[in-house]
Amino acid sequence: MSVIKVLLLEDNEFDVEAIQRLIKTHNLDYDLKAISTCREARQSLKEDNFDVVLLDSHVPDDSGLTILSELEGVPAIIITGQGDEDTAVKALKDGASDYLVKDSSGMYLHLLPTVVKETIKKQCLVQEKIAAEKDREKLFHELEKAHRELKAVSRIDPLTKLSNRRDIKYKIDYEISRFERSNETFSIILGDIDHFKDIHEKWGDSGANNIISQAAESLVGVCRKVDTLGRWGKEAFMIIVPETPLAGAARLAENLRKVFDEKLSVENEKIKISMSFGVSAYHEGQSVNGFADTVETFLLRAKSSGGDQVVSFSSQVS
């Protein structure tokens, strides 16, 4: 630090002149601004930045101690008269960095440069510590954010941006917990693009992925906001249908199937695809994997019967 900017609150002209002589005599690199009232001190603090403030404990319009709470990080040194050490102690409790006691011999003036130097040094250490703590806090929040993002990404399918298999299983488990608490039924739908092997052979990885992405968008357009749609396998999609019995889920599956009456576009060519769907409602005692196996059984029956259809427990019974 080259020049030390000092704000002096002192109403005694002789004391001000004594400090000015000290600065000149010892060639101290101080930029001193002397004022005599708390009102002027407040105005000066608003208009300029200071490295240290010297406060007389008694000035005409107020106590210099009232300024302490308004310094906002600027260190303060209280200057008191002899016999007024209690005021100095109170000032230290209120946030002053140090204090000097005026004595008749003027010894406090000789101590002033050292006290100012040590006060600023201590303040720099405090600021460095605060900055380091802020850096640590910032790093912690960045790591926490990265962890949340990584956790979110770990549950998102990169191609379709839908929930992946892991996330779907997690959410099925959540719905099972809800069922156990409230006995509120829910269902799942498993859909699979028909003849996907032929599609892949014709269009390759890029074209097949394009079709999967378009199929996902078509399904999103039909699902309700409360439903969870995710990618279950290469060309398979799972839909969790909360608070919905089998019949309602089967109707939704039929609407999902019909959406593929519209052709998709691949490499400027319109193509027709279809999907098969299995539907199952949750029954007490089923595990996540057991429930998924049940709906997959219905899906396989739909595909083995020619595809482009919906199969559920009720359709099998009838």
MOFENSUL-V550944 format. One record per backbone hydrogen bond with DSSP energy under -1.0 kcal/mol. CO is the residue of the C=O (numbers start at 1). NH is the residue of the N-H. If there is no record, write none. Layout:
BEGIN
CO/NH + CO/NH
END
This chain:
BEGIN
4/31 + 5/51 + 5/52 + 6/33 + 7/54 + 8/35 + 9/56 + 12/16 + 13/17 + 14/18 + 15/19 + 16/20 + 17/21 + 18/22 + 19/23 + 20/24 + 21/25 + 22/26 + 23/28 + 28/30 + 29/4 + 31/6 + 33/8 + 35/10 + 37/41 + 38/42 + 39/43 + 40/44 + 41/45 + 42/46 + 43/47 + 44/48 + 52/7 + 53/77 + 54/9 + 55/79 + 62/59 + 63/66 + 64/67 + 65/68 + 67/70 + 68/71 + 75/53 + 76/97 + 76/98 + 77/55 + 78/100 + 79/57 + 80/102 + 81/84 + 84/88 + 85/89 + 86/90 + 87/91 + 88/92 + 89/93 + 90/94 + 91/96 + 98/78 + 100/80 + 103/106 + 106/109 + 107/111 + 108/112 + 111/115 + 112/116 + 113/117 + 114/118 + 115/119 + 116/120 + 117/121 + 118/122 + 119/123 + 120/124 + 121/125 + 122/126 + 123/127 + 124/128 + 125/129 + 126/130 + 127/131 + 128/132 + 129/133 + 130/134 + 131/135 + 132/136 + 133/137 + 134/138 + 135/139 + 136/140 + 137/141 + 138/142 + 139/143 + 140/144 + 141/145 + 142/146 + 143/147 + 144/148 + 145/149 + 146/150 + 147/151 + 148/152 + 149/153 + 150/154 + 152/155 + 153/156 + 155/164 + 157/161 + 162/157 + 163/231 + 164/168 + 165/169 + 166/170 + 167/171 + 168/172 + 169/173 + 170/174 + 171/175 + 172/176 + 173/177 + 174/178 + 175/179 + 176/180 + 177/181 + 178/182 + 179/183 + 186/282 + 187/241 + 188/280 + 189/239 + 190/278 + 191/237 + 192/276 + 195/199 + 196/200 + 197/201 + 198/202 + 199/203 + 200/204 + 203/207 + 204/208 + 205/209 + 206/210 + 207/211 + 208/212 + 209/213 + 210/214 + 211/215 + 212/216 + 213/217 + 214/218 + 215/219 + 216/220 + 217/221 + 219/222 + 219/223 + 228/240 + 229/163 + 230/238 + 235/193 + 236/232 + 236/233 + 237/191 + 238/230 + 239/189 + 240/228 + 241/187 + 245/249 + 246/250 + 247/251 + 248/252 + 249/253 + 250/254 + 251/255 + 252/256 + 253/257 + 254/258 + 255/259 + 257/260 + 258/261 + 259/262 + 264/271 + 266/269 + 269/266 + 271/264 + 274/194 + 276/192 + 277/311 + 278/190 + 280/188 + 283/286 + 287/291 + 288/292 + 289/293 + 290/294 + 291/295 + 292/296 + 293/297 + 294/298 + 295/299 + 296/300 + 297/301 + 298/302 + 299/303 + 300/304 + 301/305 + 302/307 + 303/306 + 309/277 + 311/279 + 312/316 + 313/317 + 314/318
END
